[in-house]
Amino acid sequence: MCGIVGAVAQRNITPILVEGLKRLEYRGYDSCGVALHVDGQLQRSRSTSRVADLEQQINEAHLQGYTGIAHTRWATHGAPASHNAHPHFSPTTEQARIALVHNGIIENHDELRAELTALGYVFQSQTDTEVIAHLIDHMYNGDLFDTVQQAVKRLTGAYAIAVFCREEPHRVVAARQGSPLIVGQGNGENFVASDAMALAGTTDQIIYLEEGDVVDLQLGRVWIVDSNGKPVEREVKTVHAHTGAAELGPYRHYMQKEIFEQPRVIGDTLEGVTGIMPELFGDGAYHVFKQIDRVLILACGTSYYSGLTAKYWIESVAKVPVNVEIASEYRYRDSVPHPNTLVVTISQSGETADTLAALKHARSLGMEHTLTICNVATSAMVRECKLAYITRAGVEVGVASTKAFTTQLAALFLLTLSLAQVNGHLSDEQEAEHLKAMRHLPVAIAAVLALEPQIIAWADDFARKENALFLGRGMHYPIALEGALKLKEISYIHAEAYPAGELKHGPLALVTEEMPVVTIAPNDALIEKLKSNMQEVRARGGQLYVFADVDSRITSGEGVHVIRLPEHYGLLSPILHVVSLQLLAYHSALARGTDVDKPRNLAKSVTVE
């Protein structure tokens, strides 16, 4: 959520700033803006519409400049409104001196607001960000770099900021603490952004700032100091952002495109896996896996559900006990740490604020064996963990995660097999069988995607409903949770998921003929128990929508609608079944006319707590 782009150059940077914002749209936002240094004055344009509308405003105003910053905002403090949009100015007059953009949340903003108000500053927004702009203006000593270093010492919370000053053209200063920020180096020009993708096509020379860094960007230099004010050198990496991956192509929405990319990205994620070995997760993994006797998984949202699925796999196959924690809750409760725990974080972006904070909390408790499953090799999560498996889902633009989830599951199944091998629970024959099944996944997923026409017919029914239940048993219960999340995220149909055996313990009270009940019915050891649960629904007039395996012996009838998946896939069945639920959510949202790729109130990358 929220995006930052800034630049110092000897050419008009307005197109660079606008293009950067367009590349960051996938993160989610409800307002956007640009500020430029123009003829010794600060000028800006802000909008509560899309970046395309902002671009039109900028063109009509003929805004051009050589120094500037831009921002997409996802509202936290203050409603989505023009006066709350970034960039913020200080003072809030025609003679503004400071322009600033900010990602994150400043926890002591009320205290600072009261202090600055007493000094005569007038606030025009409800944001915590405007506090930072006024604070920097108040503390300004003629050197913006030094001023920002002093000002951030007054801030409590998370922030990534970029700021420039009317009195210092060709200079942008940026700082980060708890929110991601990168620097892009060019030839006689330099850039700052919250994501390397924002600078794709402009520069591929990227510096990832560390916690507490403050950076001074000028035309011919990049100067960085750490949280102690000590000059530091940060490695410059060549990062090829995948601009082509963000092209929509023949699809109506990015979510649809990403659903249909899953056969390829699963294949990409498993590319090069010729055998099961701990080293798939990094040097030293065997030594770590031999030491650990339990696993703690930390994740949020969809990634949390992938962790819940992995719990079934790891405990069943590797015989290692697993605890799965919602990252945003974990560090706020008293837990019992154990030094022989493998702490596994799961994150698409690798910048999820709650998961990063939970990881640091786990390490502070003495749990130093850390591993991440992540889609971004250059992310903070990968840098913070000793071991990693990088999924290869590519850029995921749709807010509702699809291909990132299934590639996470593929990586977690590899982790399951690796732990089982180290613990002596994986024979050569079993390894060969599992590898064969994993290599077949792209073909099996493609066969599920071929069911789309049948799922579209169901979606037309769902589009007229306001509530739905999802049922699953065993390792398919987390998949039911994920299916319900997808439906509510993008169609705004209220959906809940339960273990099917829990029906009679409360949820059955909700079942009427107006309540569609989606049931995941693989032909596994629990199929007969699940059929009994389905009868409980039918006895109350509920409408069953069953995703069944080809050999599960469930037939369509009055109140029972069945779509058969092409084959039963054993332990990997959750990966196939979730694809069908993604299609159901997508087409239900399409039938209801919602904004599929940018659902209301949600952001792609949750980089604030």
Sequence and secondary structure as in RCSB ss.txt:
>XXXX:A:sequence
MCGIVGAVAQRNITPILVEGLKRLEYRGYDSCGVALHVDGQLQRSRSTSRVADLEQQINEAHLQGYTGIAHTRWA
THGAPASHNAHPHFSPTTEQARIALVHNGIIENHDELRAELTALGYVFQSQTDTEVIAHLIDHMYNGDLFDTVQQ
AVKRLTGAYAIAVFCREEPHRVVAARQGSPLIVGQGNGENFVASDAMALAGTTDQIIYLEEGDVVDLQLGRVWIV
DSNGKPVEREVKTVHAHTGAAELGPYRHYMQKEIFEQPRVIGDTLEGVTGIMPELFGDGAYHVFKQIDRVLILAC
GTSYYSGLTAKYWIESVAKVPVNVEIASEYRYRDSVPHPNTLVVTISQSGETADTLAALKHARSLGMEHTLTICN
VATSAMVRECKLAYITRAGVEVGVASTKAFTTQLAALFLLTLSLAQVNGHLSDEQEAEHLKAMRHLPVAIAAVLA
LEPQIIAWADDFARKENALFLGRGMHYPIALEGALKLKEISYIHAEAYPAGELKHGPLALVTEEMPVVTIAPNDA
LIEKLKSNMQEVRARGGQLYVFADVDSRITSGEGVHVIRLPEHYGLLSPILHVVSLQLLAYHSALARGTDVDKPR
NLAKSVTVE
>XXXX:A:secstr
  EEEEEE SS  HHHHHHHHHHTGGG  SEEEEEEEETTEEEEEEESS HHHHHHHHHHHT   SEEEEEEE  
SSS S GGGSS EEESSSTT  EEEEEEEEETTHHHHHHHHHHTT    SS SHHHHHHHHHHH  S HHHHHHH
HGGG  EEEEEEEEETTSSSEEEEEEEBS  EEEE SS EEEESSGGGGTTT  EEEE  TT EEEEESS EEEE
 TTS EE   EEE    GGGG  TT SSHHHHHHHTHHHHHHHHTTT  S  GGGG TTHHHHHHH  EEEEEE 
HHHHHHHHHHHHHIIIII   EEEEEHHHHTTS     TTEEEEEEESSS  HHHHHHHHHHHHTT  EEEEEES
 TTSHHHHHSSEEEE       SSS SHHHHHHHHHHHHHHHHHHHHTT   HHHHHHHHHHHHTHHHHHHHHHT
THHHHHHHHHHHTT SEEEEEE GGGHHHHHHHHHHHHHHH  EEEEEEGGGGGGTGGGG STT EEEEEE SST
THHHHHHHHHHHHHTT EEEEEEETTS    BTTEEEEEESS  GGGHHHHHHHHHHHHHHHHHHHHT  SSS T
T  SS    
